[in-house]
Amino acid sequence: MPKTDRRKAEARGRWAEGVAAWFLRLRGYRILARRAKTPVGEIDLVAARARILAFVEVKSRRLRHEAQWAVAPRQVRRITKAARYWIAGHPAFAGHDCRFDIVIVSPYQMPMHLQNVFQHQGGQRS
């Protein structure tokens, strides 16, 4: 990917993450981290509501149905490993129920929040 395309994709990704964070806040979530970096990967958003800790992958696509399946098995494994690292570094959240969500951001539409999209144990979609 040429450098200018990469910059545009990066800017689009940051914008989508901001929209997703705003949307989750409106739904009562507290954003604990954005672009949380761990030795095994990055988590777009970490959000909490009551005793639920959501590790959120943000996908920005022109069409929603393109984004719903945009999390490949390799990404699932990376996100679950990164979530384990994040929890290890934040023991206050160790007792929370964890889940893995996707927020889809598409032009001219409200974001779509898909909850508990894949399982922590085996990294498989439910």
N, C-alpha and C positions, 0 to 999 in steps of 0.2 A: 504494500500500500504506500503510495507516495506520501511524503511528509505533510503536504497541505491537506490531503484527505484524512490522514491520521489526526491532524489538529482539529479538523471539522468534526470528526467522529468523537474526539475527546470532549469538545465543547458541547456537542449534542448530548453526550452521556452525562456530563455535569449538570446540564439544564434539566434533563429527565430525572436525575436524582433529586434535584431541588424541588421539582414538581411533586415527585413521589413523597418526599419528606413533608412537604406542605399538606398533601392529601392525607397522609397518615396522622399528622397532628390534628387535623380537623376531625378525624375519626377517634380521637382520644388517646392516641399513642404518644409516648415520649421518645424522642429520637436520642439514643444513647451514643451513637457513633455514625459517622459518615465516612465511607471509604476506609473502613477499619483494616489496617494492614497487619498481617501475621506472617510468620516465616513460610507458610504454605499457600498463601493467597490472600486476596482482598474480599471483604464483604461490603457490598454497596451501602446497606443501612442496617443498623441494629436498633430495634425499636421494642419498647415495653409498654404493656397495658395490663394493669392488675398484676397477676402472677404469670403472665405469658411473655416470653422473650422470643421475638421474631427476628430471624436472620433473613433479610430481604434482598433479593436480586431484582434490580430494576432493568426492564427491557423497554427500549424505545424503538418502535417500528411504525411504519406508515400505516400498516393494516394490523389490527389486533390479532387476528388469527395467525399471523406470522410470528408474533411474539410469544404466544402461548406455548409453543413447542421449541423455543429458542434456547432452552437450557439443556445442553447436551450432558450425557452421563459423566463425561470427564469433568464438567463444571460442577455437577452435583457432588462428586467426590471431593473436589477442591473446596467447595463451600462448606461441606460438613466437617472437613478437617480444620478449616479456618475457624469454624464455630467452636470446635473443641478448644483450640488455642485461645480464642477470645474469652470463653468461659473460665478457662484456667487462670487467665490474667485478671478476671473480675469475679472473685469468689462470692461476692454479695449476691450474684445472680444464679449461683449454682443450684438453688432449690426451685427455680422457676421452671415452668413447663416450656420446653423449647419447640419451635416449629420453624419451617422454612417456607417463606412466602415469595411470591412474585408480584411486583406492581408493574403493570403495562401502561406505558405512556404513549398515546397516539395523538396526532394533530386533531384539533377541534373536537375532542371527546374528553369526558371526564376520565381520569385514570381508573384502571380496573385492578382491584386487589384480589389476588388468588391466594387463599390461605392454605397452609399445610400441604403444599404441592408435592413434596417428596419426603420420604422418611429418613430420619437421622441414622438409624442402625445400618441399613444396607445401602443407603444412597439410591434407593429405587423410588420411582414415581408411584404414588398411590392411585 
